[in-house]
């Protein structure tokens, strides 16, 4: 399970990403289960809908996107 701090960081990060960054990070995310959301489908969704879907996938996987891990490593 993600800690409250990780959830907060994820929400802040996803809200700061522009649409293209959000889509590219979502499509590159390595999920532990199959995600049947095509680039075409995601491209037709609002940015807020994509943020919500990506947040749900991250929480369900109990893992932050690689961009968050890299950001944390640089800050350390």
N, C-alpha and C positions, 0 to 999 in steps of 0.2 A: 504494500500500500504506500502511496505517496504521502509524505509528511505534509502538514499544513503549510510549512514554509515552501516546500516544493510546489504545492498547488498554487500558492500565492505567486510564486515566481513564474509558473507556467501561464497563469492568467495575465499577468503583467506583460510577459513576453508576447503572447499571442495577440494581445490588444495593441501592441506597438508595431507589429509586422504589417507591412502593406500587402495588398492582395497577392502580388506575384511571389513575394517571399513566402507567404503563408501556403500558397499552392505548391511551390517547389519543395518546401520542407515537409508538407503532408505527403506528397508523392514519393519522397525519399525515405520516409519513416519506415523503420524495420519493425513490423508488428509481429507478435507471437501467434497471431491468428490471421486467416485470410480476410482482407478488406476488399469488398466488391464495389468499390467506388471508382469509376473510371475518370481519367482526366477530363473527358468531355462532360460527364455529369458534374464534377466539381467546378468546372469552368462556367457552368450555367447557374450555380448557386451564388447567393449573395456572400460577401466577405464574412458577414456575421454568422451565417449558416455554416460556412467552411470552418470558422473558428470554433463553433460549437461542436461540430463533428470531430475535428482534430483534438479538441480538449477531451472529448469522450473516449476517443481511441487511446490517447496517452494515459488517461486514468485507468481504463480497462487493462492496459498492458502493464500498468504500474511502473512506467518508465518515461522519463522526460525525453524530448527530442534531442538529437545529437548536438544541435546548436546551443541548447541550454547547458549541456555538459561541457562543451568547448568554452562557452562564456564563463562558466564557473572556474574552469582550469586557468584561464587567463587572469581572472580576478585574484586567484590564490597566490 
